[in-house]
Amino acid sequence: MPRFLKSPVPATEVRAARADVAERVHAILDDIRERGDEAVRQYSEKFDGWSPGSFRLTPDAIERIISGVPGTVLDDIRFVQEQVRTFARAQRDSMRDVEIETLPGVHLGHRHVPVAGAGAYVPGGRYPLTASAHMTIVTAKVAGVPRVAACTPPIRGEIPAATVAAMHLAGADEIYLLGGVQAVAALALGTETIGRVPMIAGPGNAYVAEAKRQLFGEVGIDLFAGPTEILVIADEHADPFVVAVDLLSQAEHGPDSPAVLVTTSEKLGREVAQHIERLLPGMPTKDFAEPAWRDHGEIVVADSLDEAFAIADSYASEHVEVLTENPRQALDKMHDYGALFLGEGTCVSYGDKVIGTNHVLPTRGAARYTGGLWVGKYLKTVTYQEVTDTSSSARLGEVCGRAARVELFEGHARSGDVRAAKYGKGTLPWNDEARA
């Protein structure tokens, strides 16, 4: 049985906070649906103190902004984007179009077709999450999306120059300095000045995630990507200092970011807790990391590594680091996670910033039914069929007639009857009756 050395706040408190977010988001969406640009501008001014003549950056403005970004920053952006692009291309190459012949002259196939447009949300707020531009825009372009409209908020009234550079270098066709629920709503619903898109991708805070959830159906979304999560599986061979640092690396995202340790060693669990208490006071991001650890941090002791894997699966966490003697065991033992980080040589921060796999991943248990953002999310797998052999069409027509009448679909049956009669020996008694 697992034992908790540290537990989170009660789930009832978390649910109450989510209900309040849902209510506020619903009101904003209704207002933007009704008033369009006017409402978008009002909320941008209210939440970000930002109300320019146009939210969209012109090519000249983009060039001017990028010219002020240090060369090393631009070089690093290009390096990371190439890692993301290389992996996304490999993913795209793994997806083949298919066509088979199931009967003589009966051809069935599918093709992977990119969506006509995508909205890429790149978070800002306290942190300019430049890397999210790589993940959402580069991946969309590798998939072949012809129009990518990207949004990011200003930060304390300033333009996040590195983020704009990343969006441009990634291939964004339109760049808007606009954030929060108002940005997601403008992209999903369309306004007088912002064209709507078929789908929206990208992470965000609780409000952005809730906006995507409420708009799903009117617009496609990549997945539900709310406040970030980390779960570390560690055995007695793990370095407790490394474990503590890695847990705090994700806790700093926000005060509602869960950080969970599942370990087979109670000794290691207690040492990790001590390291965290020692490290937290000196963290520059303590104001986020401390409440995140206090309210959402957990340390769970398992009796065996198999139990630790099972516990981790029950969380279906966004990020799972496996710091054990044989970390690749997790590939066979686990199935509910957003992304695995195997061994001490890698970490969630690599996935977030530099390594090339996509960091837009499922949270809040969504990993039970979906993986993260990847090139396939921007593709629709659509089917087609063609029958060129008349005898096959006649055979299908006969079976279609019988199968449809079992379900009382007479119109469907007659479509089959027509082909059975035209290409075979079928008859159309219902047609004779109609003539008479």
N, C-alpha and C positions, 0 to 999 in steps of 0.2 A: 504493500500500500504506500502511495506517495505521502511524504510529509512536507509541510510548508514551513520553511524557516522565515519566509516573508510573504504576506498576502496583500492583494490590492484592495482598494476601497470596494464597498458592496456594489454589486451590479445594478441595484436599484438607482443609485446616484448617477451612474453612467447613463442609464435609460432616460432618466428625467432630463439630463442635459441634452440628449439627442432629440427629445421631443420638442424642447424649446427651439433648437436649431431648425428643425423641420418646419415649425410654424412660421418662423421669421423668413425662411427661404421661400415658402409658399407665397407669402404676401409680396415679396419682391418680384417673384416671377409673374404673378398676376398683374402687377403694376407695369412691368416692362412689356408684357403681352399687350396691354391696353395702350400705353403711351409711347412705346418705342424709344427713339433716341432721347427724347426729353427725360424719360425716366432713367435711362442709362446714365446720362450726364448728371442727373441729380444724385444718384447713388455713388458715382465716381467721386463727386465733390464731397459727399458726406463721409465716405469711408476712406478715401485716399487723398482728399484735398486736391483733386486733379480735374481740371475742366478746360482743356486746350481747345483751340479752334477746331481741330480735327484729331480724333484719337489715332488715326492711321498715320504712320510715318511715311514721308515721301522718300524717293530714292536719294535725293540730295541730303535730306536729314539723316538717313541711315549712313551714308558715306561720311558725313561730318562726325557723327557719333563714333563710328568705328575708328576714325583717324585719331581719336583721343585714347584708344585702348592700347596699353603697352604691348610691344611686339611679342614678349614672352607669353603673355596671356593669349594672344591670337595663335601663337604656335601651339600652345597646349590645347586650345580649343580644336584646332585642326587635327592634332594627334589623337585626341579622344574621339572625335567624330569619325576618324578613319577606323578606329577599333569597332565602334558601333556599326559603321557601314559594312565593314568586312563580315561581321557576324550576321547582320541582317541579309546580306547577299547570299551567304551560305544557307540561311533559312529559306530564302526565296527559291534558291536553286533546288532545295529538297522538295518543293511542291510542284508536282508534274500535272500537266493536263492529261486527261484520260479519254480514250475512245476505244470501245470494244464492240464486237459483233456477237450478239447473244443468240440470234437465229439468222438464217440466210437473209442478208439484206437489211437486218435490223441493227442500226448503229446507235449506241448510247454513249454519251460522253459528258465530261464536265470540264469547265475552264475556270481559272482563277482570275477574276476581273477586279481591278481596283475600284474603290468607291470614287465618285466624281469629285469629292472634295472632303477635306477634313479640317476641323478646328483643333489647334494645338494649344493647350493651356500650359503656360510656363509659370509656376508660382513665384511670388516675390515676397511681399510683406517684410518681415525682418531679414530674411535671407534671400539673396538673388540666386535662385536655383538654376544657374546656367546649364547644368547638365541635363535638365529636363528638356531643353531645346534639342539636344542631340537625340534623346530617346524618342521624342514624339515626331519631330520633323524629318530627321535623317531616315528613320524607319519608314515613314509614310512615302518619302520620295523613292526609296529603294523598291517599295511596293508598286510604284507607278502612279501615285495619286497626283492628278494634274494641278489641283489647286489646294494649297495649304495656307490657311489663315491662322496666324499665330498671335496670341495675346499674352501680355505680361504686365503686371501693375508697376506704376512708379514706386520708388521706395523713399518714403519721407519727402515727397515732392521732387525727387531727383530721378533722372532717366538712368536705368541700370544698363550702362554702356556695354559691359561684357555680355550680358544676356542678349541685348540687341545684336551684337556681333555674332553670337552663337546662333541666333535665329536666322540671321542673314546667310551665314556660311553654311548652315544646314540646308538651305534651299527654300525658306519660306517665301511664298508669293505675296503675302500681305502681312504686315506687322502692325499691331495695334498696341498702344500703351494704355491698357485697360485691364483691370483685374477683378477678382472676386465673382460673386454670383452674377453681377451685371455683365461681365465678360462672357461667362458661359451662356447666359440667357440670350445675349445679342447674337452669338454664334449659332445657337440652336434655333432661335425663333426668327432671326433676321430683323433688321430695323431699316429705317430709311437710308442709312449710309453703310450698313454692314450686311453683306449677303449671307444668308443662312447656309449652313453646311450639313451634309448628310450624317456626319458622325463627329464626336468630340473625344479627344484623348488627352491624357495628362493627369498628374496628381494634383492635390490641393489640400487645403484645410478642411475642417468639418463642414463648412458652409458650401465650399465648392463641390465636395463629394455629395452632399445632400442635393444640391442643384442638379447634378448629373443624374442622381437617382430619380428625382421627380420629373425630369425631362425625358428620361428613357422611354422610348416608344415614339415620341415625336421626333427624336433624333437617336441615332445609334451612339453607344459609348464603348470605350475600350473595356472598362471594368470599373468596379467600385474601389477607388484608391483614396482612402481617407488618411487619417493620422498614421504615421509610419509605425511599424512594429519590428521588434527583434526578439528572437528566441535563440539561446545558446544551449547546445547539448555538450556537456563536458564530463569527462571521467577523471579519475585520479591523476592521469598523466598531463592534464591541462595546466597551463600557467595561470594561476588565479589573478595575477595582475593584468595579463592580456585580456582575460575574460571581463574583468571590471571595466577596463578601458573601452572594450568593444560594446558593452552594454550601454555605457554612458554616451558613446558616439551616436547612438540613435535616440537616446532619451533627450538629447539637446534639440531635436526637431521641434518639440512642442510639449506643453505641460500635460497633454493627453496621449503621449506616445508610450505604449506598453514596452517594457524591457523585462524579459523573463529568462531565468536560468533554470535549466533542468539538469541535475547532476546526479551521478551515482556515488558521489563522495560528500558526505556531510561536512568533513573537514574543509574541502575546497569551497563549499558553499559559504561557510562562515568566513573564510579568508577573503572571498570575493566581496562579501558585505563590508568587511573591514576596509578593504582597499577603496570601495566606493565612498564610504564615509570620509576617508582621508582625502580623496581626490575631489570630491564635489565642492568644497568651500573655495578652492582656487580656480574652478572652471570659469572662463569668461562667459560661458552660456549657462551658468548656474541657475538663472532665473527661470529657464525652461527645464533644464535637466533635473533640478532638485524636486520640483513638484511632480514631474513625470515619474521619477523613481519612487518618491514617497507614496503617490496615489496609485500608480499602475505597475510598479516594480514587483517582481515575484522571484522567490527562490524555492524550488521544489526538489526534494531529494527522492530519487527512485531507488528501488531495491536492485535493479539490474539494468543493463544497457537496453535490453529489449523493452522493458517497461518505460525507460526514458524515451525511446523512439515512439512508443504508443502514446505517451503523454504529449509529446511534441505534436503528433498528428492530431490529437484532440483540439489543440489550439489552432491548427491550420494557419500558422503565422506567416506573415509576409516574407520575412527574412529568417532563415535558420542557419546558424553557424554550427558546424560539427567539429568540436575540438576534442577529439578522442584519439586513441592509439591507432585505430583503423577507420578513418572518417568515411571512406567509400562504402562502408557497410550501409550507410544511410540511403544510398541509391536503391538498394534492394528492400530495405526495411521500411522506408517512409513513402507516403504518396500524397499527403495533404500539406502543401507548402507553396509559397510563391517562388522562392529561389533558394537553392542550397549553396552554402559556402563551405567547402570541404578543407579542413586542416588549417593550421595556424598561419600558413603562408598566404592565405587570402583572408578577406574580411568583408563585411557588408559595405564598408566605406569604399572599397574597390568597386563593388557593383554599383554603388551610387554615383561614382565620379569618373572612373577611368578604364575599367577592364573591358567593356564592350557589350556585355549582356544588358538587357533593358532593365532599368530600375523602376519602371511603372508596373507595380505588382499589386495583387489582390490583398485587401485587408479585411478585418472584421469577419474572418471565417470564410470569405469568398473563395479562398484557395481550395475549399472542398469541391468546387465545381468548375473552376476556371484557372488557367495559368495567367501569366502576365502579358503585358503589351509585347507584341512581336509583329513581324511583317505580315503575318497571316490575318491579323485583326483588321488590316486595311483592305483586305481582299474578300470579295464575295465569291464563293464557290457555286457556280450556276451550271445547271444541266441542260443538255439538248438531246433530241432524239430525231432519227430519220429512218423511214422504212422505204427501201428501194425495190424490194422483192414483192411482187403482187401476191404470190402464194402465202408468204409470211403475213402480209397484211390481212388476207382473207382468214387465215387461222386465228390471228389475234382478234379479228372482228367477231368471229363466232364465240370465242371465249368471253370477250368483252360484253356481248349481248347477254349471255347467260349470267355472268358475274354481276352486271348492273341490275338485272331484274331481281336477283336475290335481295338486293338492297332497295328495290322499288324505284330505281332511277331509270324510267322509261326513255327519257331523252338521251341519256348516256348510251343505253342499249341500242337505240336507233342509229347512233353514229357508228357503232360497231357493225350493225346489220347492213348498213349501206356499203361498207367495204367488203363484207363477206359476200354480198350479192354481186357487187361489181367485179370483184377479182376472183370469186370462187363460185360455188353452187348454191349460195344462200338465197332465200326468198324474202320478200318484203310484204307480208300479208297486211301489215298496218297501213302500208301505202295504198294497197288496193282498196281497203276499207275507206280510207280517206277520199279516194276518187269517187267511190260509189256514193 
